[in-house]
Amino acid sequence: MSNVPLIFQPLVKYVDFQGRARRSEFWLWVLLRIVVGMVMGTVITTVMFSGMNFQHPDPSQFMGRYFTVMPLLQIVNLGLLLPSIAVAVRRLHDTNRSGWWYIMPIVVAIVGVVLFFIFAGTQLFSAIGTGEGTMTDAQGMKLFFTVMGSMFLFVFLPVLVAEIVMLVFYVSDGTPGANRFGPDPKGRGVMETPEVMF
């Protein structure tokens, strides 16, 4: 496995959630995912628009090509999903953090969406619950800005903070020497027996 270039290590450790991954392994994998996405996007766009008559476009031809090539992109994305999660978990392990931190932005997003719908729903029902059935332009604008503000407050801002926290974790140097998840991938210190696997 040591002969495999670092950028392809996550493919070799496809669903390996144990151990640690150094920063270079994680960020080279992120770079590879971006390059693969750009290549796939270029190929799919070329296939979808090649031979199209833009003077008299045929939407059915475009949609037919769309539904032909998009499954290919989704298959590639699904194929790269598990190694992406695994290398992120191992990167967290390198900083002596549990892999469960990986789902923190997802949990924050779900809680934020639930709170947003509760708040926005109450605002909407209170605005139209007057019995008149119509709103003035000023009331409509006030409702719009209230809903958009609550979306920012409950969803976008917490998710942004959660993603910044995860970014700090991912760019942090790993624990020097062995930690509870295994030996230092940089070879610093001596190996200890891992206590926690996820």
Buried (B, 14 or more C-beta within 10 A) or exposed (E): EEEEEBBBBBBEBEEBBBBBBBBEBBBBBBEBBEEEBEEBEEEBEEBBEEEEEEEEEEEEEEEEBEEEBEEEBEEBBEEBEBBBBBBBBBBBBBBBBEBEBBEBBEEBBEEBBEBBBEBBEEBEEEBBEEEEEEBEEEBEEBBEEBBEEBBEBBBBEBBEEBBEBBEEBBEBEBBEBBBBBBBBBBEEEEEEEBEEEE
